[in-house]
Amino acid sequence: MDYEQIAAEVIRSLRGKRSQAAFSRRLGFKSNIVNRWEARKAFPSASTFLRIVARARPQPASVLLRFFPRPPAALLGVDLGSPAAVSAFLRELRGKVPILALAREAGCNRYSVSRWLGGSVEPRLPQFLQLIEVLSRRLLDFLARCTDPATLPSLAGAWKRLELARQAAYEQPWSHAVLRALELPAEKSRDQQGWLLERLGASERELQPALELLAATGQVERRRGSWKLRQVISVNTSQDPERALALKVSWTETALARMRQGAPGNYGYSLFAISKPDLRRLRDIHLEYVRAMQGVIAASRPGECVGLYCAQLLDLAAGDNALAEIAAQAGPGAPA
């Protein structure tokens, strides 16, 4: 991605029909700074960008909070248009990723990355966008909370493909598994259909509709008798809470079916008495584990199998539920 070009396009999209000079004045600048930003001669800091978004597209909650299923504790009580919020947001995305690994993947100096995360220096908008992509693989979802990605020439096509992929995942849960399987090197000596069925442990009834939907949405194509990926897309399905819940139920049922069949895997449970604060602490530890797991997945080479991770952590109480309080803080409909 050309992050400088993306940054300039985002500013242009936020400006809308206003002139550059008028938008600069609206943002509180005496000079026509927007002209310099759009010409890629200079860029706003990350916190300045957040204030621009808040001024141009007022929302009930900050773009930083809306990026997460539930508000991270580190961002509560912080001025969400401040440099402190920027560094807290980046640290939340980083999780346990080593600074050296992050700097290497972002192509940035590790001392700069360390200062950005520590808050002693603020990244400019292109670096901020790049860090979001490297840390979350969800830059498009972040930008969708700032403006309409379809208005960004550099990303409009990618946004359309992402929305199609998300729609396919909602409509045919197995389509997402098929995409992951097609990333694996196939055995040339066997028919692909049979190979997919074996690698996924799926049935023909599950596989065929998934392939047809992927082809209809342009994510795969048939070449020389085999299905080929057109592009590998990282999809976050939490955008629609109700449909995201249905997906979680579907994959949990798949895991349950495999457990009943005696399939190899890690299955277990633990029942315990615990304080409400410590149950919430376990939830935080679990979320840290998920972030670490995502980092391992992103860096893993070569692809050799399709994994399925399912987990449940509950307060069994019907009322006065410790984890329900967390969901209420996140707002109505937030996914668990």
Protein Blocks (a to p, Z undefined) as FASTA:
>chain_A
ZZklmmmmmmmmmnmmacfklmmmmnopabdfklmmmnopaccdfklmmmmmmmmmgcfb
dfklmmpmbdcfklgopafkbfklmmmmmmmmnmmacfklmmmmnopafklmmmmmnopa
ccdfklmmmmmmmmnopmmmmmmmmmcfklmmklmmmmmmmmmmmmmmmmmmmlmmmmmm
mmpccdfkbcfklmmmmmnopafklmmmmmmmmmmnopacceehiacdfbdcdddfklpm
mlmmmmmmmmmmmmmmmmmnopacddddddddddfklmmmmmmmmmmmmmmmmmmmmmpc
cdfbdcddddddddfbfghpfklmmmmmnoghiaZZ
